Amino acid sequence: MPELRRNLATGEWVVLATERAKRPEAFSRREGPGPRDLPARAEGCPFCPGNESMTPPTLAQTGEGSAWRVRVVANAYGAVD
């Protein structure tokens, strides 16, 4: 469960979610296709160009229209509600 703590040095409130550190295997290299072997667009992937309707509205992006390279969307599963 995330918790709020006050940074004694700056006085700012920060969110700590220590349980998220318990999942390092999520970032390990697995067998399977490498980044260059992946298709340009996967039908069910909400993060692929052309599937923008599957994500929250775009907050910012680089590139125009569906020719974007980076998109920023709100996190559907934020640490704090």
Long-range contacts (C-beta under 8 A, 24 or more apart in sequence): 2-79, 2-80, 4-80, 15-79, 15-80, 17-79, 47-71
